[in-house]
Amino acid sequence: MVNRGTTGRETAARPLVPQQRTARTPSWAAPDPLDRLAAQLGDFAAAAVHPDEIAAVLESDGLSDDQIRERYGVRNSFALAEELYARVPRRHPEPDAPPHDPWRADLRACLLRGLAFALPGLAYVLGAPLLTGPPGALGLPPGTVPLLAGALFGWTWNQGLSHRAYAWLGLGDRPAARRCLLVGAPLGALLGALTALAFAGPADGAAVAFAAGQSCYLGASTTLLVLGRERALLAALAPLTAGALLALARPVPDPLGLTVLVGSLAAVMLLGLLSVAPSLRKPAPASDAPAAAASLPYALFGLGSGALVLYAALGDVLAGQEHSALAAPSAVALTLSMGPAEWLLYRFRSGSLAGLRTTGTPHAFRRATLRTGVECLAAYLLVLLALGLSATALWPDTPGLTAVRLADLLLLGVVLWTGLLLQSFGAVRGTAAVCCAAALAQTLALLTHLADPHGVALTVYATAAAVQALLVRTLLGRATAHR
């Protein structure tokens, strides 16, 4: 019965059994564990672009799924992260100082590395006396097969070697990186020379000698590039560069050309040895060695991408042209473009980091990242186009770039740049598989004597470019890939 002197609300609010009500905590007064956790995570949860970022923090704090179910009533860390992501409004507080950008790169340093990749190709100008004789297998110029075999092995081996050395540098153990290079570079040079010998014919003795020097150079230059000594490498290549440019302008006596070639090779090898010599005075590393198997995908990427570049360089020869020089501008453009390509990779990483700070949803971040990737790829293709046209105009006795050859060059540029981008994020297995499959397809086309090698190359490059673009969109559109 309700007392007429009070309202129904007052009667309902009056405790009928005070002892029981005071012994029990009101449901509305109990703090929500999820609210407490959201407050603890603070600005990080508010700035997260995707729930997976919050899940990574929860797992790093050691929360097991059993603890999460007991404390918060959800099944696992991902479900808890989604709850927190939904509860906390998105906000991105501005830092007191300009944010640090670890991906800011010096364009001049990248261009110097690009020159270091391209200038060794001038060795073929001075080494021409070693590459004379009757045509080799498949009608290729004399010595081509052993040279290609040695080069492909060297690119494969040294790509894996450089990854392993960089892994030591990432652990902060520079002496161990030097020891890795001290052992790996000479071993790779020996195996590269033996590979060239295995593919040589009876008349390819001089070409095998050239291939052995090529293998020694690849090992020594890898050592210098990994240890950041690009300027020393370029200084050692200066005589070679000057001699090759002079030989392109007017004939140079063969003994003089070969002396300059051997002198530059000896200088590079000496600099490489001096760079790793300090490791001989250091004790063995105390830290665990990086897994050797982790470097295998990087070696396979070197094999696949190197084969694609070589096929681009020999495209006109495989089509039945008389002179391998017809395809040389493509190889020159691709190697020179590696410097700008590296700088644009840094630009992409910097842009994606800015996207993490300025976007508030996974969709917005994916859109910003893809826009940055398209801009960087377009800039690289413009550089590659300019280099291709310039090399074609300057290279002696070379016709202009046809529409098909130009399409081949640009599509191969897409494959190489997206491959390097995926490799820089550790997604190397996918791009290694794509590049190796593309190289295998071109090899089969060559061995089966298909009538239109240019058409085959165009199809292969277009397919590989489409697959790798899809990999970039799928793998790098997630915010967690950039943390």
Disulfide bonds with the S-S distance in Angstrom:
none
